[in-house]
Every structure is written in C-alpha cells, then in structure tokens.
Amino acid sequence: MEKRQLLLLGSFVAFYYLIHIAYDMPNLVHGYPQFDLLPGQAKTWLLRIGDIGVNSLFAFIPYLALWRWYPEKKLLFLIPLIVAGLPLVFLLWYWLERMEIGRGVRLRTFFLDHLFTALMSVVFGIVFYFIRWSRYKELQQKDLEIQNRQSELSFLRSQINPHFLFNSLNNIYSLVYHGSEQALTAIAGLSDLLRYMLYDAAEKVPLRTEMDYIEKYIGLQQLRFEHPIEVSMRTEGDMQGTLIPPLLLIPFVENAFKHGDLDKGGLAIYLHNSAQKTYFHCTNRKGTHRKDPGGGIGMENVKRRLSLLYPGKHVFSVEDGPVNFSINLELIHD
C-alpha cells in the first residue's frame, strides 16, 4: 500500500473512533457506554477490524476514483464508479452486521440507521483527497517556481560571460594587432578568468574568490592603456567566510571600464564585510563618449539577479553625478 493510502487509512481509523464516540456520548454521560473502545475478545476484535475495513471503503472508493480520474477531468468514469461502488459496500456492511448481532436485520432499517455514518465516511474521503490535492498543487507550484528561478538565474549568469568575453577579446585583438608584448600576458590572464567562470564558480563562492577575480579582471583591463590607470581597491572584514553568487559584482567594475573616463579620474572600489551584511562601493569618472547599443546589459542583469537572489535583503543605489558615476550595494545576510 502506498504512503498516501496508509495515511488515509490511519486518518480514517481516528475518524471512525471519533464519530462512534460522538454517537455514544449520551450513553457515556449516563455511565452506560455502548461502544467498546478496546474489545476484550478476539472475535469482537475481528468484527471491529472488519467494521473499520468496510467503513473505510466508503472513504477509499471516492478517494481512489478522484485520484485516478479527477486530474484528467474524466467525470464519466468518476461518477459511475462512486455511484455503483457505494451500494455494494452497503450490502457488505449489512452482511457483516448480521454476523455480528447473530440475527436478521431489515435492510431498510439498517440503511436508515447507518446512512449518516456512510455519508460522513464518503465526505471524509472526498475532503481528504482535496486536502492532499491542494497540498500537491502547492508543492508543484513551488517546485515550478524554483525551476523557473534557477533557469532564469542560469540565463542571467550566462549573459555576463559572453559580454565580458567579447570585450576582453577585443582588447587582446588590439594588443596583438599592434604587436604589443603584453598580448601573451593578456591571453594568460583571460585564460585564468575563463577557468573561474566555467569550472571554478559554484552556486556560491567565497567573497575573497570574487574579489580576486575582480583584481585579475582589472589587471587584464589595465593592458588597454598606455599608462597604468589609478585604481584604488580597499577591502575590510573577513573575505573568506561569506559566500555570494559568483560574478555578481564584476558588472559594476566592467561598466566602469566600458563607459568611464579612467584616464582622467581612475577607479575606486571599496568593500566592507561583516557577519550581518556586505557593502560594496564602486565609483569612476564619467566618460564623454556615447555608449554603444550593447552597453548596460551587465547592469540590468545584476539588478535582476539581485531581485531573485536577495529579495527584500539588498539595497542598491546609483549616484549619477555630473562628474562621477557611483554605485552602492548592500547585501543583508541571514
């Protein structure tokens, strides 16, 4: 017997005793209970078990019929089975009752005396099914939401990699084209970064690993410039104990290199981490050149990822001033 059927049977046994105790309550109050909770004889126990078994059929038949055909909305199978099955159970119950009391009982009298109990058992089976069905649909919906969320996160994360890759390849192409000695260094640096993106980055990585990635990214981007740009990168707190989704912070730095005027103003990065929250700040001088049509993908990407990964647990703001462009991100940890 499957788990859900065992659960139905166990629940029905409790229901069976409750309804018989409720029927016997007037006798119980006067000190003459008619319903024996724990029969003393083996024969009485067998009859009790048989009575529970027959009564449970009133619950099982509608439950199993609903379980088999209700999800497919096949009412033509569902209704006839219930209508035909329940009278047969009544006849079986009538036969068992005659065996128990040892004398004949009129079928009409038996039917009227036990109709309410039978209907209550049928209702129990139907209600039990729909409670289980609603729970199943709720879990199914949550599972679907999780799958959709994971699929969307995978898609958003995959957008970061090509965006960065194309920019880096353009930089390396320029170095190779001009015969720069830094071309081999750039290729080696890009190889390390791709290894992190493709193989080393799990669902979450230590904050220190993400910051190391940013340092390597900055080193690779430095090769674009004839003279090293001024980069200030300061971190405070434990970088190893906190885990964050990989490639979450790099779009802000990438945006600074792509659209900022770093020759004049440089780049400043500050990160403070504690057990309660992580604060990340990135500022750069604004460039005067026009953004390309592909710009901003990383920024919108990370906003969407934040809403999925830190719903209600992050604060993100942008300061778009006349000279500098800054972002402030606060991640709140559980």
URHU-V987264 format. One record per residue. N is the residue number from 1. PSI is psi as a letter, one per 30 degrees, with the letter a starting at -180 (999 if undefined). Layout:
<<N PSI> <N PSI>>
This chain:
<<1 k> <2 l> <3 e> <4 e> <5 e> <6 e> <7 e> <8 e> <9 e> <10 e> <11 e> <12 e> <13 e> <14 e> <15 e> <16 e> <17 e> <18 e> <19 e> <20 e> <21 e> <22 e> <23 e> <24 g> <25 e> <26 e> <27 e> <28 e> <29 e> <30 g> <31 g> <32 i> <33 k> <34 f> <35 k> <36 j> <37 e> <38 j> <39 k> <40 f> <41 l> <42 e> <43 e> <44 e> <45 e> <46 e> <47 e> <48 e> <49 e> <50 e> <51 e> <52 e> <53 e> <54 e> <55 e> <56 f> <57 e> <58 f> <59 e> <60 e> <61 e> <62 e> <63 e> <64 e> <65 e> <66 e> <67 e> <68 e> <69 f> <70 e> <71 f> <72 g> <73 h> <74 i> <75 f> <76 f> <77 e> <78 e> <79 e> <80 e> <81 e> <82 e> <83 e> <84 e> <85 e> <86 e> <87 e> <88 e> <89 e> <90 e> <91 e> <92 e> <93 e> <94 e> <95 e> <96 e> <97 e> <98 e> <99 e> <100 e> <101 f> <102 g> <103 l> <104 k> <105 k> <106 k> <107 e> <108 e> <109 e> <110 e> <111 e> <112 e> <113 f> <114 g> <115 e> <116 e> <117 e> <118 e> <119 e> <120 e> <121 e> <122 e> <123 e> <124 e> <125 e> <126 e> <127 e> <128 e> <129 e> <130 f> <131 e> <132 e> <133 e> <134 e> <135 e> <136 e> <137 e> <138 e> <139 e> <140 e> <141 e> <142 e> <143 e> <144 e> <145 e> <146 e> <147 e> <148 e> <149 e> <150 e> <151 e> <152 e> <153 e> <154 e> <155 e> <156 e> <157 e> <158 f> <159 e> <160 e> <161 e> <162 e> <163 e> <164 e> <165 e> <166 e> <167 e> <168 e> <169 e> <170 e> <171 e> <172 e> <173 e> <174 e> <175 e> <176 e> <177 e> <178 g> <179 h> <180 k> <181 f> <182 f> <183 e> <184 e> <185 e> <186 e> <187 e> <188 e> <189 e> <190 e> <191 e> <192 e> <193 e> <194 e> <195 e> <196 e> <197 e> <198 e> <199 e> <200 f> <201 j> <202 a> <203 e> <204 k> <205 l> <206 k> <207 e> <208 e> <209 e> <210 e> <211 e> <212 e> <213 e> <214 e> <215 e> <216 e> <217 e> <218 e> <219 e> <220 e> <221 f> <222 f> <223 f> <224 f> <225 k> <226 e> <227 k> <228 k> <229 l> <230 j> <231 k> <232 j> <233 j> <234 k> <235 k> <236 k> <237 l> <238 j> <239 f> <240 e> <241 f> <242 k> <243 k> <244 l> <245 k> <246 l> <247 g> <248 e> <249 f> <250 e> <251 e> <252 e> <253 e> <254 e> <255 e> <256 e> <257 e> <258 e> <259 f> <260 l> <261 i> <262 f> <263 f> <264 e> <265 f> <266 a> <267 k> <268 k> <269 k> <270 k> <271 k> <272 k> <273 k> <274 l> <275 f> <276 e> <277 l> <278 k> <279 k> <280 k> <281 k> <282 k> <283 k> <284 l> <285 k> <286 k> <287 l> <288 f> <289 l> <290 k> <291 k> <292 l> <293 f> <294 f> <295 l> <296 f> <297 e> <298 e> <299 e> <300 e> <301 e> <302 e> <303 e> <304 e> <305 e> <306 e> <307 f> <308 e> <309 e> <310 h> <311 j> <312 g> <313 h> <314 l> <315 k> <316 k> <317 l> <318 k> <319 j> <320 i> <321 a> <322 f> <323 e> <324 l> <325 k> <326 k> <327 k> <328 k> <329 k> <330 j> <331 k> <332 k> <333 l> <334 999>>
